[in-house]
Amino acid sequence: MPADQAPYSRPGSTTHEVTNQPPPLTGHDVADDPVLIEGVRREGAEWHLDALHRLGRRAGSEEVQRWADEANRYEPVLRSHDRYGHRIDEVDFHPSYHALLDVAISEGLAGAAWADERPGAHVARAAGFMVWSSAEAGHGCPVSMTYAVVPALRHAPDLAKTYEPLLTSRVYDPGLRSPAGKRGLLAGMGMTEKQGGTDVRANTTTASERPDGSWRLHGHKWFTSAPMNDLFLVLAQAPGGLSCFLVPRVLPDGSRNTFRIQRLKDKLGNRSNASSEPEFDDTVAWLVGAEGKGVRTIIEMVTMTRLDCVLGSAAGTRAALAQAAHHVRHRSVFGAKLIDQPLMRNVIADLGLESEAATTLALRLAGAADRARRGDAQERAFLRLATAVGKYWVCKRQPAAVAEALECLGGNGYDEASGMPRLYREAPLNGIWEGSGNVNALDMLRALTREPESLDAFRTEVESAAGADRRLDTAWRELQAELVLSEDAPLRARRVIERAALVLQGSLLVRHAPAAVADAFCASRLAGDRGLAFGTLPPGTDFAALLGRLPR
């Protein structure tokens, strides 16, 4: 064939015209969510709303979406040695990871709430954490641990006096240097070991005291996230029993503490965040709390990170819902927008109902945490039981909700460019970290047995809605019978904690949500008028009212 008759392609051919695709979900305010805003007002942080919306607009920007993608696409890299062979045990992150952390710290999402005397400071921080982590969840791990370390470190007043001002700083100051020379610090924790896992009392890391009051640790931790943080609370076996210790990466004199990073975990999700196996070998540490009381000491940190697991799962569910709602508002099938198709309306409304219940419970827990820190014994007792209940259920529901939201996008949702696969890979995480489902179900039983005041506070909370909905009243009456513990209580623990979560969410929605939302929740979650999958709400549901609560 002559060259001038050779076939050729035509860039921009009409066969590649794009139609019936939604525009990118960008340039919006992530905090523009009636459920979130109402909860922030109700729990005492209305004064924070202007700043929350400012953060929400940034979280919804194209720039931050690019940061999120890059932080996960270009994963952390371990550098065990420098070019000359010196052991350095450092992890390199993409600049976008640092950019995300910089905003989080400067917005007060780490330890700053502990230095803020305003009522509602912890609620404001919780709402900001939800908004910002919806953009990218992995960098939230060091943020959360830094927030949670403060109450635990106060068991060692001298250490708290030294480090707390830097842990509550709003300055992100990365790099391993002497803590005293930095403008802000990040913290982590190391509890689990290869042979112990959840059973931390089986840990084999040992601690021996020195004449100067410091200790030396020997052992190997199994899952320690954010190894470039400045400080870590770790558990080790002292002569007096399992104890809690503060381990700095860099010692006060500027020398490196022994913190040998054996490898980084190759995780399902949470790829932007480095999780490591550190080895301690004559590692310098200081005792936090009483010797032999390590679990009791570090549980203060675990409790606060469990709260953040609830916040993070509620945020992840909401982020997936926002993507699904945006898609169905713009895409047409069979001559009508997807959101106007009856079956899709049922699916999206059901997802919205799940998300509203999760967000409302998460913010209620944040409000309880705020008031408990200000001396409210009733709220402290409520938080003890409700945190376990919320951690179990909200985290358990996230994977199913995100999977359903992804399906709303069809094949587009299965494409990495949509961001939905990252949300899906992230979804199981909070159900595992800081105690899996079984751990929290059994923790509920411990609270019922050892701290009966927590059940009294839970009862007061639920019965605030007494008489408002017969389905809720019936469910609560049945649940109370289940809360009388018998020999088979451990076997039934998941059934009980699940029902407790639904009753608590029902009580909150009956009191605080629009009537249509509360009615749909009680009908579907408490009275059982639904199927096993999302999108099975019964006829008669006020779908228009539920859809009106979706994030924009």
C-alpha positions as CSV (number, residue, x, y, z in Angstrom):
1,M,0.0,0.0,0.0
2,P,1.4,3.4,-0.9
3,A,2.6,5.4,2.1
4,D,0.1,8.2,1.4
5,Q,-2.7,5.6,1.6
6,A,-1.6,4.0,4.9
7,P,-4.3,3.9,7.6
8,Y,-3.9,6.3,10.5
9,S,-5.6,6.9,13.9
10,R,-7.5,10.1,14.5
11,P,-6.8,11.5,18.0
12,G,-9.9,12.8,19.6
13,S,-12.1,10.5,17.5
14,T,-15.9,10.8,18.3
15,T,-15.8,7.2,19.6
16,H,-14.0,8.5,22.6
17,E,-16.5,11.2,23.5
18,V,-17.2,11.0,27.2
19,T,-20.9,11.1,28.2
20,N,-22.9,10.1,31.3
21,Q,-20.0,10.3,33.7
22,P,-20.1,12.3,36.9
23,P,-17.7,15.2,37.3
24,P,-14.8,14.7,39.8
25,L,-15.9,15.2,43.4
26,T,-13.5,18.0,44.2
27,G,-13.7,21.6,45.3
28,H,-16.3,20.9,48.0
29,D,-16.6,21.3,51.7
30,V,-16.3,17.9,53.4
31,A,-17.7,19.4,56.6
32,D,-20.9,20.4,54.7
33,D,-22.8,17.5,56.4
34,P,-25.9,18.1,58.5
35,V,-25.3,15.1,60.6
36,L,-21.8,16.2,61.5
37,I,-22.7,19.8,62.1
38,E,-25.7,19.0,64.3
39,G,-23.6,16.6,66.3
40,V,-20.8,19.2,66.9
41,R,-23.4,21.7,68.1
42,R,-25.1,19.2,70.3
43,E,-21.9,18.0,72.0
44,G,-20.7,21.5,72.8
45,A,-18.3,22.7,70.1
46,E,-20.3,25.1,68.0
47,W,-17.6,27.6,68.5
48,H,-15.4,25.5,66.2
49,L,-17.7,25.4,63.1
50,D,-16.0,28.2,61.1
51,A,-12.6,26.4,61.5
52,L,-14.2,23.1,60.7
53,H,-15.7,24.4,57.5
54,R,-12.3,25.9,56.5
55,L,-10.7,22.5,57.1
56,G,-13.5,20.8,55.2
57,R,-12.9,23.0,52.1
58,R,-9.3,22.1,52.2
59,A,-10.0,18.4,52.6
60,G,-12.2,18.5,49.6
61,S,-9.7,20.3,47.4
62,E,-7.9,18.8,44.4
63,E,-4.6,19.5,46.0
64,V,-5.3,17.4,49.1
65,Q,-6.8,14.6,47.0
66,R,-3.5,14.5,45.1
67,W,-1.6,14.4,48.4
68,A,-3.7,11.4,49.5
69,D,-3.1,9.5,46.3
70,E,0.6,10.2,46.3
71,A,1.1,9.3,50.0
72,N,-0.4,5.8,49.3
73,R,1.1,5.3,45.8
74,Y,4.7,6.1,46.9
75,E,4.9,4.1,50.1
76,P,7.3,4.5,53.0
77,V,10.8,3.1,52.5
78,L,13.0,1.7,55.3
79,R,16.6,2.8,55.4
80,S,18.3,0.6,58.0
81,H,21.8,1.9,57.3
82,D,23.3,5.0,55.8
83,R,25.7,4.9,52.8
84,Y,28.7,4.3,55.1
85,G,27.1,1.3,56.9
86,H,26.0,3.1,60.0
87,R,22.8,1.8,61.5
88,I,20.2,4.7,61.3
89,D,16.8,2.9,61.3
90,E,14.9,5.7,59.4
91,V,11.8,5.6,57.2
92,D,11.4,7.9,54.3
93,F,8.0,9.2,53.3
94,H,6.7,11.0,50.2
95,P,6.4,14.8,50.7
96,S,2.6,14.5,50.4
97,Y,2.5,12.4,53.6
98,H,4.4,15.2,55.4
99,A,2.0,17.7,53.9
100,L,-1.0,15.8,55.3
101,L,0.6,15.5,58.7
102,D,1.5,19.2,58.7
103,V,-2.1,20.2,58.3
104,A,-3.3,17.7,60.8
105,I,-0.9,18.9,63.5
106,S,-1.4,22.6,62.8
107,E,-5.2,22.2,63.0
108,G,-4.9,20.7,66.5
109,L,-5.9,17.1,65.6
110,A,-3.0,15.5,67.6
111,G,-2.4,16.5,71.2
112,A,-3.5,20.1,71.2
113,A,-7.0,19.5,72.8
114,W,-5.3,18.6,76.1
115,A,-3.9,22.1,76.3
116,D,-7.3,23.8,75.4
117,E,-9.4,24.6,78.4
118,R,-12.6,25.4,76.4
119,P,-15.5,23.1,76.9
120,G,-16.0,21.0,73.8
121,A,-12.3,21.1,72.8
122,H,-12.1,17.3,72.4
123,V,-15.4,17.4,70.4
124,A,-13.8,20.0,68.1
125,R,-10.8,17.9,67.7
126,A,-12.9,14.8,67.0
127,A,-14.9,16.5,64.3
128,G,-11.7,17.8,62.7
129,F,-10.2,14.4,62.8
130,M,-13.2,12.9,61.0
131,V,-13.2,15.6,58.3
132,W,-9.4,15.4,57.7
133,S,-9.0,11.6,57.9
134,S,-11.8,11.3,55.3
135,A,-9.3,12.7,52.8
136,E,-6.6,10.2,53.8
137,A,-6.6,7.8,56.7
138,G,-3.1,6.5,57.0
139,H,-1.4,9.5,58.4
140,G,-4.1,9.6,61.1
141,C,-2.3,6.9,63.0
142,P,0.5,9.0,64.4
143,V,-2.0,11.8,64.9
144,S,-4.3,9.5,67.0
145,M,-1.5,8.0,69.0
146,T,-0.1,11.4,69.9
147,Y,-3.5,12.5,71.1
148,A,-3.9,9.3,73.1
149,V,-0.5,9.3,74.8
150,V,-1.1,12.4,76.9
151,P,-3.4,11.0,79.6
152,A,-1.3,7.9,80.0
153,L,2.0,9.9,80.3
154,R,0.4,11.8,83.2
155,H,1.0,8.7,85.3
156,A,4.6,9.9,85.3
157,P,4.3,13.6,86.2
158,D,8.0,14.4,85.7
159,L,8.0,13.0,82.2
160,A,4.7,14.7,81.5
161,K,6.1,18.0,82.6
162,T,8.9,17.6,80.1
163,Y,7.1,16.2,77.1
164,E,3.5,17.2,77.3
165,P,4.0,20.8,76.1
166,L,5.6,19.4,72.9
167,L,3.0,16.7,72.5
168,T,0.3,19.3,72.6
169,S,2.1,21.6,70.1
170,R,0.5,22.6,66.8
171,V,3.9,22.5,65.0
172,Y,4.9,19.5,62.9
173,D,8.6,19.1,63.2
174,P,9.7,15.9,61.5
175,G,13.1,14.2,61.9
176,L,15.0,12.4,64.6
177,R,16.6,14.9,66.9
178,S,16.8,15.5,70.7
179,P,13.2,16.1,71.9
180,A,14.2,19.2,73.8
181,G,15.4,20.8,70.6
182,K,12.2,20.2,68.7
183,R,9.1,22.4,68.4
184,G,6.6,19.5,68.5
185,L,6.6,15.8,69.1
186,L,4.7,12.7,67.9
187,A,4.1,9.6,69.9
188,G,3.4,5.9,69.3
189,M,3.0,2.7,71.2
190,G,4.4,-0.9,71.2
191,M,2.3,-3.5,72.9
192,T,2.0,-6.7,70.8
193,E,4.8,-9.3,70.3
194,K,5.1,-12.4,68.1
195,Q,4.3,-14.9,70.8
196,G,1.6,-12.8,72.5
197,G,-0.5,-10.8,70.2
198,T,-3.6,-9.6,72.1
199,D,-2.4,-11.5,75.2
200,V,0.1,-8.8,76.1
201,R,0.8,-10.4,79.5
202,A,2.7,-13.1,77.5
203,N,5.2,-10.5,76.3
204,T,8.8,-11.5,76.7
205,T,10.5,-8.1,76.3
206,T,12.4,-7.5,79.6
207,A,13.2,-4.4,81.6
208,S,16.0,-3.9,84.1
209,E,16.5,-0.8,86.2
210,R,19.7,1.2,86.4
211,P,21.0,3.2,89.4
212,D,20.1,6.5,87.7
213,G,16.4,5.6,87.6
214,S,16.3,4.7,83.9
215,W,15.7,1.2,82.6
216,R,17.1,-0.9,79.8
217,L,14.8,-2.9,77.5
218,H,15.5,-6.1,75.6
219,G,13.0,-7.6,73.2
220,H,11.2,-7.5,69.9
221,K,7.8,-5.8,69.2
222,W,5.6,-7.2,66.5
223,F,3.4,-4.3,65.2
224,T,4.6,-0.8,66.0
225,S,3.2,1.9,63.7
226,A,4.8,5.2,62.8
227,P,8.3,4.3,63.8
228,M,9.6,7.8,62.9
229,N,7.6,9.2,65.9
230,D,9.7,10.7,68.7
231,L,8.4,8.8,71.7
232,F,6.7,5.4,72.3
233,L,4.9,3.8,75.2
234,V,5.8,0.2,75.3
235,L,5.1,-2.8,77.6
236,A,7.9,-4.9,79.1
237,Q,8.4,-7.4,81.9
238,A,10.0,-5.8,84.9
239,P,10.9,-7.6,88.1
240,G,7.6,-6.4,89.6
241,G,5.5,-7.6,86.6
242,L,4.4,-6.2,83.2
243,S,5.1,-2.5,83.2
244,C,4.8,0.6,80.9
245,F,7.8,2.5,79.7
246,L,8.6,5.6,77.7
247,V,11.1,5.0,74.9
248,P,12.4,8.0,73.0
249,R,14.0,7.5,69.5
250,V,16.6,10.1,70.4
251,L,18.0,10.5,73.9
252,P,18.3,13.8,75.7
253,D,22.0,14.1,74.9
254,G,21.1,13.8,71.1
255,S,22.4,10.3,70.7
256,R,20.2,7.6,69.0
257,N,18.4,5.2,71.2
258,T,18.6,1.6,70.1
259,F,15.4,1.1,68.0
260,R,16.3,-1.4,65.3
261,I,13.6,-1.6,62.7
262,Q,13.7,-5.1,61.4
263,R,11.2,-4.6,58.6
264,L,8.1,-2.7,57.6
265,K,4.8,-4.6,57.4
266,D,3.4,-5.2,53.9
267,K,-0.3,-4.4,54.8
268,L,-3.6,-4.8,53.1
269,G,-4.3,-1.1,53.3
270,N,-3.1,1.9,55.3
271,R,-0.2,2.0,52.9
272,S,0.9,5.5,53.6
273,N,1.6,4.7,57.2
274,A,4.7,2.7,58.1
275,S,4.2,-0.1,60.6
276,S,7.3,-1.8,61.8
277,E,8.9,-4.5,63.9
278,P,11.4,-2.8,66.2
279,E,14.1,-4.6,68.3
280,F,15.2,-3.3,71.6
281,D,18.7,-4.1,72.7
282,D,19.8,-2.2,75.8
283,T,17.3,0.4,74.8
284,V,16.9,3.3,77.3
285,A,13.5,3.8,78.8
286,W,11.7,5.4,81.7
287,L,9.0,3.9,83.8
288,V,5.5,5.3,83.4
289,G,3.1,4.5,86.2
290,A,3.6,1.9,88.9
291,E,5.8,-1.2,88.2
292,G,3.7,-4.2,87.5
293,K,0.7,-2.0,86.4
294,G,1.6,-1.6,82.8
295,V,-1.7,-2.7,81.3
296,R,-3.6,-0.4,83.7
297,T,-1.3,2.5,82.7
298,I,-1.3,2.0,78.9
299,I,-5.0,1.3,78.8
300,E,-5.6,5.1,79.1
301,M,-3.9,5.4,75.7
302,V,-5.7,2.4,74.3
303,T,-9.1,3.8,75.3
304,M,-8.5,7.1,73.5
305,T,-7.2,5.3,70.3
306,R,-10.3,3.1,70.4
307,L,-12.4,6.3,70.4
308,D,-10.4,7.4,67.3
309,C,-11.1,4.0,65.7
310,V,-14.8,4.8,66.0
311,L,-14.3,8.3,64.6
312,G,-12.1,7.0,61.8
313,S,-14.6,4.3,60.8
314,A,-17.5,6.7,60.9
315,A,-15.4,9.1,58.7
316,G,-14.5,6.3,56.3
317,T,-18.1,5.2,55.9
318,R,-19.1,8.8,55.3
319,A,-16.4,9.3,52.7
320,A,-17.5,6.2,50.8
321,L,-21.2,7.4,51.0
322,A,-20.2,10.8,49.7
323,Q,-18.6,9.2,46.6
324,A,-21.6,7.0,46.0
325,A,-24.1,9.8,46.5
326,H,-22.2,12.0,44.1
327,H,-22.1,9.3,41.5
328,V,-25.8,8.5,41.5
329,R,-26.7,12.1,41.5
330,H,-25.0,12.6,38.1
331,R,-25.2,9.2,36.3
332,S,-28.3,8.2,34.3
333,V,-29.7,4.8,33.6
334,F,-32.8,3.9,31.6
335,G,-33.6,7.6,31.0
336,A,-33.4,8.7,34.7
337,K,-30.8,9.7,37.2
338,L,-29.6,6.8,39.3
339,I,-30.7,8.6,42.4
340,D,-34.3,8.7,41.1
341,Q,-34.4,4.9,40.5
342,P,-36.4,3.3,43.3
343,L,-34.0,0.5,44.1
344,M,-30.9,2.8,44.1
345,R,-32.8,5.2,46.4
346,N,-33.2,2.4,48.8
347,V,-29.5,1.5,48.7
348,I,-28.3,5.1,49.2
349,A,-30.9,5.9,51.8
350,D,-29.9,2.7,53.8
351,L,-26.2,3.6,53.5
352,G,-27.0,7.1,54.7
353,L,-28.9,5.7,57.6
354,E,-25.9,3.6,58.6
355,S,-23.6,6.5,58.3
356,E,-25.8,8.8,60.3
357,A,-26.1,6.3,63.2
358,A,-22.3,5.9,63.2
359,T,-21.5,9.6,63.1
360,T,-24.0,10.4,65.8
361,L,-22.6,7.7,68.1
362,A,-19.0,8.7,67.4
363,L,-19.7,12.4,68.3
364,R,-21.6,11.3,71.4
365,L,-18.5,9.4,72.6
366,A,-16.4,12.4,71.8
367,G,-18.7,14.6,73.9
368,A,-18.5,12.1,76.8
369,A,-14.7,12.0,76.6
370,D,-14.7,15.8,76.7
371,R,-16.9,16.0,79.8
372,A,-15.2,13.1,81.5
373,R,-11.9,14.9,81.2
374,R,-13.6,17.8,83.0
375,G,-14.6,15.7,86.0
376,D,-18.0,14.3,85.0
377,A,-18.1,10.9,86.7
378,Q,-21.4,9.9,84.9
379,E,-19.9,10.6,81.5
380,R,-16.7,8.7,82.4
381,A,-18.8,5.7,83.4
382,F,-20.8,5.9,80.2
383,L,-17.7,6.1,78.1
384,R,-16.2,3.0,79.7
385,L,-19.0,0.8,78.3
386,A,-20.1,2.8,75.3
387,T,-16.5,3.0,73.8
388,A,-16.3,-0.8,73.7
389,V,-19.8,-1.0,72.2
390,G,-19.1,1.7,69.6
391,K,-15.7,0.3,68.7
392,Y,-17.1,-3.1,68.1
393,W,-20.1,-2.1,66.0
394,V,-19.1,1.0,64.0
395,C,-15.8,-0.6,63.0
396,K,-17.5,-3.8,62.2
397,R,-20.0,-2.1,59.8
398,Q,-17.5,-0.1,57.9
399,P,-16.3,-2.8,55.5
400,A,-19.8,-3.8,54.5
401,A,-20.9,-0.2,54.0
402,V,-17.8,0.8,51.9
403,A,-18.2,-2.3,49.8
404,E,-21.9,-1.4,49.0
405,A,-20.9,2.2,48.3
406,L,-18.2,1.0,45.9
407,E,-20.7,-1.2,44.1
408,C,-22.9,1.9,43.5
409,L,-20.1,3.1,41.2
410,G,-20.0,-0.2,39.4
411,G,-16.8,-0.9,37.5
412,N,-15.7,2.7,38.0
413,G,-15.5,2.1,41.7
414,Y,-13.2,-0.9,41.1
415,D,-10.7,1.4,39.3
416,E,-7.9,2.8,41.5
417,A,-8.4,6.2,40.0
418,S,-11.8,6.5,41.7
419,G,-10.2,6.3,45.2
420,M,-12.8,3.7,46.3
421,P,-10.3,0.8,46.4
422,R,-8.2,2.7,48.9
423,L,-11.3,3.3,51.0
424,Y,-12.1,-0.4,50.8
425,R,-8.6,-1.6,51.7
426,E,-8.7,0.8,54.7
427,A,-12.1,-0.4,55.9
428,P,-11.2,-3.4,58.0
429,L,-8.3,-1.7,59.8
430,N,-10.1,0.0,62.7
431,G,-11.9,-3.3,63.5
432,I,-8.5,-4.9,64.1
433,W,-6.4,-2.2,65.7
434,E,-6.7,-1.5,69.4
435,G,-8.6,-4.7,69.9
436,S,-10.5,-6.8,67.4
437,G,-14.2,-7.5,67.7
438,N,-13.8,-10.4,70.2
439,V,-11.6,-8.2,72.4
440,N,-14.1,-5.5,72.6
441,A,-17.0,-7.9,73.1
442,L,-15.2,-9.4,76.0
443,D,-14.2,-6.0,77.3
444,M,-17.9,-5.2,77.5
445,L,-18.4,-8.2,79.7
446,R,-15.5,-7.0,82.0
447,A,-17.1,-3.6,82.3
448,L,-20.5,-5.1,83.2
449,T,-18.8,-7.4,85.8
450,R,-16.3,-5.1,87.3
451,E,-17.7,-1.6,86.8
452,P,-21.5,-1.8,87.3
453,E,-21.7,2.0,87.3
454,S,-21.0,1.8,83.6
455,L,-24.2,-0.1,83.0
456,D,-26.1,2.4,85.1
457,A,-24.8,5.2,83.0
458,F,-25.6,3.3,79.8
459,R,-29.1,2.7,81.1
460,T,-29.6,6.4,81.8
461,E,-28.5,7.3,78.3
462,V,-30.8,4.8,76.6
463,E,-33.8,5.6,78.8
464,S,-33.6,9.2,78.0
465,A,-35.6,8.2,74.9
466,A,-38.1,6.0,76.9
467,G,-41.6,6.1,75.5
468,A,-40.6,7.8,72.3
469,D,-40.7,4.7,70.1
470,R,-42.2,1.3,71.0
471,R,-39.7,-0.6,69.0
472,L,-36.9,1.0,70.9
473,D,-38.6,0.3,74.2
474,T,-39.1,-3.3,73.3
475,A,-35.5,-3.7,72.1
476,W,-34.1,-2.2,75.3
477,R,-36.3,-4.4,77.5
478,E,-35.0,-7.5,75.6
479,L,-31.4,-6.3,75.8
480,Q,-31.6,-5.8,79.6
481,A,-32.4,-9.5,80.0
482,E,-29.3,-10.3,77.9
483,L,-27.2,-8.1,80.1
484,V,-27.8,-10.4,83.1
485,L,-24.6,-12.4,82.7
486,S,-24.7,-16.2,82.8
487,E,-22.1,-18.9,82.2
488,D,-22.5,-18.8,78.5
489,A,-22.0,-15.0,78.4
490,P,-18.6,-15.2,76.5
491,L,-20.3,-17.3,73.8
492,R,-23.1,-14.8,73.4
493,A,-21.0,-11.7,73.7
494,R,-21.1,-10.7,70.1
495,R,-24.9,-10.9,70.0
496,V,-25.2,-8.8,73.1
497,I,-22.7,-6.1,72.1
498,E,-24.3,-5.8,68.6
499,R,-27.7,-5.4,70.2
500,A,-26.4,-2.9,72.7
501,A,-24.9,-0.8,69.9
502,L,-28.2,-0.8,67.9
503,V,-30.2,0.2,71.0
504,L,-27.8,3.0,71.8
505,Q,-27.8,4.3,68.3
506,G,-31.6,4.0,68.2
507,S,-31.9,6.1,71.4
508,L,-29.6,8.7,70.0
509,L,-31.5,9.0,66.7
510,V,-34.9,9.0,68.4
511,R,-33.8,12.0,70.5
512,H,-31.7,13.9,68.0
513,A,-32.4,13.0,64.3
514,P,-35.4,13.9,62.2
515,A,-38.4,11.7,62.8
516,A,-38.1,10.0,59.4
517,V,-34.5,8.9,60.2
518,A,-35.4,7.6,63.6
519,D,-38.4,5.8,62.3
520,A,-36.4,4.1,59.5
521,F,-33.7,3.1,61.9
522,C,-36.0,1.6,64.5
523,A,-38.0,-0.2,61.8
524,S,-35.0,-1.7,60.0
525,R,-32.4,-2.2,62.8
526,L,-34.5,-2.8,65.9
527,A,-37.7,-4.3,64.6
528,G,-35.9,-6.2,61.9
529,D,-38.0,-5.0,58.9
530,R,-35.2,-5.4,56.4
531,G,-33.1,-8.0,54.6
532,L,-29.5,-8.9,55.2
533,A,-28.0,-6.5,52.7
534,F,-28.1,-2.7,52.3
535,G,-31.0,-1.4,50.2
536,T,-33.7,-3.5,51.9
537,L,-35.5,-0.8,53.8
538,P,-39.3,-1.5,53.9
539,P,-42.0,0.2,51.8
540,G,-43.3,3.2,53.6
541,T,-39.8,4.5,54.4
542,D,-39.6,8.3,53.9
543,F,-36.8,8.0,51.3
544,A,-36.9,11.7,50.4
545,A,-36.2,12.7,54.0
546,L,-33.3,10.2,54.3
547,L,-31.8,11.3,51.0
548,G,-32.0,14.9,52.1
549,R,-29.5,14.1,54.9
550,L,-26.7,12.9,52.5
551,P,-23.5,14.8,52.3
552,R,-23.3,17.1,49.3
